[in-house]
Amino acid sequence: MELLFLQPIFKERIWGGHKLKTDFGYALSSNQTGECWAISAHKNGETCIRNGVYAGMPLSQLWNEHPELFANDKPREFPLMVKILDANDDLSVQVHPDDEFAQLIENDLGKAECWYVLDATADAKIIYGHNAQNSDELKQLVIDGEWDKLLKHVPVKSGDFFDVPTGTVHALGAGTLILEVQQSSDTTYRLYDYDRRDASGNLRELHLDKALTVIKSPHKEGKTKLEQRDLGLEAVFTSLTNNQHFQVGKLEINGTLELTLNVAYLLISVVTGEAILNGQTIKKGDHLIVPNQMRKLNFSGYATLIVCNEVMPKS
Ligand code: ZN
């Protein structure tokens, strides 16, 4: 049984930059690459397996045809997505719906997400939450265009983590490089775009009605309390979030580590360094899935991994 490495795909964005090329070493010609879809089975951008007997196979096909790799016994979509986002400019202020709203209105999943800050310039900020106490006040501040009063700006630095539950107003700010774990969804409602115009002089489309419907008021912070656990002398695990959709953690390996997997399958993104995992090299910029059959994990090397697994919906 082999690890399942994914072949990332890339999206040009007007706010994108060059760090996916210069920092992560991906072979890109553009200097406006905003998004690396690193692990995705979503129809709007699907990753394929890069290695082994399933090489070239789209992740959704692997998920459907080989449920044993994921210990999945229900017909459903692959639930998670992992991305790297390079914000060279401010992103529009947005919000995502929950499962119930998204399935009813968009035929998509809801989009809970979370951010691990890989890199940030000294003055980098994000927008995370708002100051309105209730939905009437929220609506009034939006109608009046009182964005400075409404939006919460938060300074960020490398290593910070933010849980972004559905209904949370948020935006990445210029100078942030982020690893994002999210539900497999591509539904975004844009609330505000700084009145910017594109090359043809047009404002970007906003989705005010839907945004105002799904924004939660007052803003409630997602859980961002980090819990660290030493795994012997040569590894540290930090729990980043454990919400109703996914668990995400940071695993720092400085030597060797043996682990027994206690989830059905595990998503791994290597964000610094290089290591050997069960005889295969994993290095910065690699994204892979540990299949269900691989219960023992033997690491050796020096690397930081963001690991995540789904939390099964309550039925
Ligand atoms: Zn978002």
Boltz pocket constraint, residues with backbone or C-beta under 6 A from the ligand:
constraints:
  - pocket:
      binder: B
      contacts: [[A, 94], [A, 96], [A, 113], [A, 170]]
      max_distance: 6.0
